[in-house]
C-alpha cells in the first residue's frame, strides 16, 4: 500500500462539503444507500464526527462516526458507529482510509465516546485494535467476524449482556 501524498489533508467536515461527501459515497458504494444513511443521520442529529480527506480541493475520502445506543448489563455506553467510510476508487490502497480511521479514533475521546462499533472488513479494522471478540457480547442485527468493537476507554464494553440498537437512520430492524 502506497502512502497518501503529503498533500492529502485530513480535516473535519465543514459547510459546503456535503455535496462532495454525497458524490464520493455514491461513487465508492455504487448507489444511494450510504449517502442516504448519512443524510438521515444528519437529520436525526446523531453525527458525532465527520472527517474528510482532501487533495487539491477535492474530497477523496470520508469517514463518519455517529452516536450508537449501546447498553451493557444495566449501564449505557457512550458508543459510536463507524459507518460509512469511503475512499475515491482512484485513490484507494494509498493509506487514506487508514489515516481517516486513525484520526477519528484520536479525536473521539474528546467528544465523550468510550467505544466504537463497526461492521467491516475483518482484515482491515483489526490493525486499529478492533476485534470481533470485543463485540461478541453485544446483541444486535449483526454478528460474526465482520462485527467488531474497540474500547477507547478500557473496560467500556465489559459486561455480560450487551445490546446495540442501531438508530432508524440506518434502515435496520435492531
Secondary structure by P-SEA (a helix, b strand, c coil): ccccccccccccccccaaaaaaaaaaaaaccaaaaaaaaaaaaaccccbbbbbbccccccbbbbbcbbbbbccccccbbbbcccccccccccccaaaaaaaaaaaaaccccccccccccccccccccccccccccccccccccccccbbbbcccccccccbbbbbbcccccccc
